């Protein structure tokens, strides 16, 4: 028996980086993982790795910015499964780093759509399935700038601050009336494509790989944490 045998997990942003590593780690721990993202070929590659390792996964390509994409995803999951045990919200967009006065409105709107509006839509559309689980857990991946803003990160920081507020409120609203538990995790410096865009001169080997974050997330999902839990993954390598 594996710790997540018989459980269903949904991971957004599962085509690469922390999302892909988390999906593979959850599958290795026994969960059937629904992989969502925009890049179908990349999702298929993750699915193939999971199947090759003896795990179970299903790809569900979806653009979180599409008005009805999340609703269709929730309907498809509900038609096949009775409940959702794990939701990992990892998908995010990093707009160009620039002064607040120079923020591109179109790019900012896209970041708010994916980082904030899609989060609310995921919670709204999947709430019914989460409530049917005997041990539902939601983990949202955030960034340190959401709580400690810094110059030129205004667009992304604002979206992550709003993201955290939504998850915090959802944790409070569900804490006493359901078995849903919510955690907000800051992965910290991690070797991802988003990190490379933000810090183009950084040596990738100087920060931890996505697998280190995935290992901690899977461990946390197996713990009895209090809803509203927060933590940072501080491992350097």
N, C-alpha and C positions, 0 to 999 in steps of 0.2 A: 504493500500500500504506500502511495505517495501522499504528501500532505494535502494536495488539492485534487485528489481523485474525485471525479463526479461533479466538479465545480466548473462553472462557466465564467470566463473572463473576457472582457472587452477592453482592448487597448487602442487608443487613438494615437495617431502619429507612429504607427507600427512598422512603417516601411524602412526606417533607418534609425541610427543613433540609439538613444536611450529607450525609445519605444520598441524598436526591434529587439534589443537585448532583453528588455523586460518580458516581451511576448515569448521569447525563446526560453527564458528562465521559468516562467509560469508553466509553459507546456512541459518542460523537463520535470517540474514538480507535480505534474498530473492533471493540470487544468486543460480543458478544451478552450482554446483561445480564438476569439474573433478578432481578426486583424483589419484595422481600418486605416485608410490613408488615400491620397490622390493618385499615387504612382502604382498602377496595377502590376507592372513587371517587378517592381521592387517588393511589393507585398507577396507576389508569387515566389520570389526567391526566399523570403523569410519562411513562408509556408513550407517550401521544399526542405529547408534546413530542419524545420521542426519535425516533419514527417520522417526524414532520414534518421533523426535521432530517436524515433519511436514515439513522438508526441502527436497530439491532435490539434488541428487548427483549421479555420475557415476564413477565407479572405472576403472582405466586404468593402470594396472600393467606394469611397464617398468623399465628396468635397464638402467640408464642414461649412463652407461659405454659401452653399446652395440653400435656398429658402426651405425646401422640403426634403433635403438629403437626410437629415437626422431623423425626421419622422418616418421616412421609408425604412431606414436602418432599424429603428426600434420595432416597426411592424414586422419586418422580416425575422428579427430575433424572436419576437413574441410568438410567431407562427411555428417556430421550430423548437423552442425551449420554453419551459414553464417559468423559469426565474433567471435572474442574473446575480451572480455571487460577487464578482469583482469588476470594478470599473476603474481603469487607469487613464486619466486625462493627461496625455502627453503632447498632443499636437499644439503647436504655437507658431506664430509668425513674428519674426524680428524685423521691424521696419528699419530703414536707414537711420543710423545714428546721426542726429543733427540737433541744432539748437531749437528750442521750442518755437521761436519765431519763424523758423524755416521748415517746420514739419510739413511734409507733403500730405495734404488732406486725403487724397485717394489712398495712399499707402497706410495712413493712420486708420482710416475707415476699415480697410481690409484686416488690419491687426485687431481692431476692436471686434470685428465680426467673428474672427476665428478664436481669438483669445478670451472673449467675454460673452458675446451673444451665443456662440455655439456651445459654450459651457452651460449656460442656462437652458438651452434647448436639449442638451444631453440629459441634464438632470430632470427636466420636465417630462421628456419622452420615455426615459428609462426608470423613472421613479416607481412605477407600478411593478416592474419586473424585479427591481431591487427589494421592494417591500415583501415580495414573495419568497425571498431567500431567508434561510435560517441564520445566515452569517454574512450579511452584505457589507462590503467594504468599498469605499470610494477613495482613491488617492489622486490628488491634483498636483502636478509638478509646477513649481513656481520659480521665481528668481529673486535673488537678494535685493535687486533694485526695486521690487514691489514694496518693500518696507523701508529701504534706505536709498531713496532716489539720488541720482547724481547727474551732473551736467551732461547733456547730449543724449541721455537715455530716456527723455521725457515720454515719448510715444509708447515705448515698450513698457516702461515702468508704470505708466498710468493704466495700461491694459492689464498688467499683472496685479496691480493693487486692486482693481475691480474684480479680477478673477478670484483673488483671495477672499474678498468680502462676500462674494456669492457663495463660495464653499463654506465659509464660516457661518453664514446665515442658514444654509441648508443643514449644516451639522446641528445647529441649535433647534431648528424646526422639526427635525426627525429624531432627535436624541431620546425623547421620552415616549414617543408614540410608534417607534419601529425598532428593528434590530440593525438598522443602517448605522455604520460608523464611518466617519470622514476624517481623512488626514491630509495635511498640506506638507509637501516635502520639497525642499530646495536642494537640487542635486549638487550645487556648488560647481566649481570649475571642472568641466568634463570634455573629453575629446569628441566633439560633435561638429557637424558642418556649420551649425549656427554659431558655435564658439569660434570657429575659424574665420567666419565673416566678421565677427565683432572684434577679434584680436588677430588680424592677419599676420603679425610679426611674431606671434607666440610659437614656441617649440611645442608641437602636439604631444611630444613625449613627456612634457613637464606637468601634464594634468592627467587625471585618472581616466581610464576607458569607460565607455557606457556600461560594460558588464559589471563594474564595481557598484554602480548605482542600482542596476537591476538586481544584484545580489541582495542589497539592503532592502529594496522595495519588497522583494519576495519574502524576506525574513520578517519585515514589518507586517505584511499581510497575514502571516501566521501567528502574530501576537495578538493579545487581547488589549489593544490600545483604546484609550478613551476617545470618543468622538470629539473632533476639534483638535486632535493631536497635531503638533507641528515639530518638524525637525529638519536639520541640514545634514547632508552626507559629506562629511569632512575629510574622508580618506583622500590623500593626495595622489596616490598612484593606483 
